[in-house]
């Protein structure tokens, strides 16, 4: 099975592109300036990684894939607490959601689904409830249930321009999807 680092690299190569300067994508703006995003890394994430509030389009253009993988592991997997959950297909999809919507949002969605008070923190209750939920449903059925939760959340954002891409990503994590077979 792929490791989290392998998954993040796969994720970047399959879902995230090179430099994006799309002015309609909120993640491409930083301090009122269009600086873009690259490999799915926003200026906010790059700013945290480099410990500076001064991020430019030039900085973003210089971001490497290896640095993006490092940021993904540090900010979306380890710092969020997702690394405390068993690594499986569903956890990978939660990590994808954390990358796109923010770790706390993804964790709150998961917590609501598994019956834990949604606080955005992966603690002992969340870990045990997640293990129990996966065991009760099986990994494949849990992935389907989680995908429906993701879809409902994405619909609530009222950003139809991005909905098709988000849907494609979500379905790739289903048992018959591209990611499912790539991970095993």
N, C-alpha and C positions, 0 to 999 in steps of 0.2 A: 504494500500500500504506500502511496505517496506520502511524504512528510509534509508538514505545514509549509516549510520553505519551498519544497518542490511545487506544492499547490499554488503558492503565491506567484511563483515564476510562470507556471502554466496559465494562471488567471490573467496575469499581465499580458502574456503573449496571445491569448485568445480573446480577451474581452476589452482590454485597455489599449489605446492606441499611442501613437507618438504624440508630439506636442499638439494640443488642442487650444485654439484661441477663439472658441465659439462664445460670442458675447451673451448668448441666451442661457449658457450654463453657469449657474451661480458659483460653482466651484472654481471657475476660471478668474474670478475677481479677488483682489487682495488690496485692502486699504484704498478702495475706490479706483484701482487701476486694473486693466485687463492684462494679467500676467500669464494666464493659461494654466493648464494642467498637463502632466505627462505621465504615461503609464498608470493613470488613475490617481496620481499623487497631486493633491491640491497645494496651493501656496501655503495654506495654513499648516498642512502636514510637513511640508518642507521647512517652514519656519521653525516648527518645534524640533525637527531633526537637527537643523543647523544652528539652533539657538540664536536666531536673529529675526527681528521683525521686518527687516529690509530684504524683500524678495522681489526680484524683477523678472521680466520675460526672459532675459538672458540667463538668469539663474535656472529658471525652469527648463529652458532649452538644453542646458548642460547636464540635467539630471540623467544619470545612467540607469540601466535596467537593474544592475546589482544594487545600487543605492535604493531604488524603488522597492526591491525585495527586502532589503534591510529595514526600510521604513515600515513596510507592511507587517513584518514580523514584530518589530518593536512596538508600533503604535496600535495596530489592529488585532494582533494575536496575543502578545505577552501583556502589554499594559492594560488591555481590556479585561483580562482574566479568562479569555476563551481558551487559553492554553491549559486551564485546569479541567476542562471538559474532555471526555474521551474523544480522541481524534477519529472521526468517521465521516461519511458522506454528508450527514446532516450538519455536523460541526463546520465542515468546509463551506456549506451554503450559508450558515450563520456568519462565518468570517467574511464571505462575499458581501452579505448585507451590511455588516459592520463597516466594510470599506466604502460602500456606496452611500450609506445613510448615517454613519457614525456608530461607534461601538455601543454607546448607551442605548440608542434607539433599537439596534438589533437585539441587544440583550433583554431590553424591556419587552419587545415582541415575543421573544422566546419564553421569557418568564411568564407572561400572560398566558401563553399557550400551554405551558406545563404546570400551571396552577400555583405559581410562586408570586408573591407580591412584587410587582414590577418596579424595581429600584435601579436597574441598570448595573448592578454589581453582581459578579459571579462569586458567590460565597457557598458555604457548605449546603444550605438548603437548595440552592439552584443546582449544584452539582448532583446531589442525591436525586432530586426531582427529575433532572435530565436523564440520569442513568435509568431510573425507574420507567420513565416515559419511553425511552428507546427500547428497553426490555419488554414492556407491555405491548408496544405497537410493532416492534421489529424495525430494523433500519429502513427498509424500503417504504413501508407504510408511514413511518415517521417523516421521511423525506417528502412524501406526497402531502401530508398534513401541513408541514412547515411551508411548502411551496404555496399552498392556498393562503396561508397567513401572509406571506410575502406579497402575493398578488393583491390581496385586499389592501394592504398598507400602501403599495405603489399606486393603486387606483385613488386612494385618498389624497395623494399629493397634487392632483390636478395638473399634471405636467404631461399632457398627451404626446408632446414631441419626443419624449424619451421612453414612453410606455412600451413600445414594441421591443426596443433593445433590452429593457428590464425584464420583459416577459421571456425573451429568448434566453437570457441568463438563467432565470428561474427554472425554466423547463430543462435546461442542460444539466441540472442537478437531480433530476428525477431518475428513477431506476433504468429507464430506457434512453436516457439522455447522454450527450457527448461526454460530460464530465464524469458521470458514474462509471463508464467503461474505462476512461483514462486513468481514474484513480486506483482501480484494482489491478 
